[in-house]
Amino acid sequence: MIVVPVKEGENIERALKKFKRKYEKTGVVKELRARQQFDKPSVKKRLAMEHAVYVQKLHRVED
């Protein structure tokens, strides 16, 4: 359960923004979308490999 403490006099829109950020961080929507369709293990492996290559390129550029 997500709890968002709201301070006295705080704008409701600001509290909603906090809630949305916390909700996104939990990954509920991402997991729900992943469960809506079946991905073959080979496809998952290929996507994971592409992501790893992308991350490595980013780290090389930083160094």
Secondary structure, DSSP 8 states (H G I E B T S, - for coil): -------TT--HHHHHHHHHHHHHHHTHHHHHHHHHS---HHHHHHHHHHHHHHHHHHHHHH-
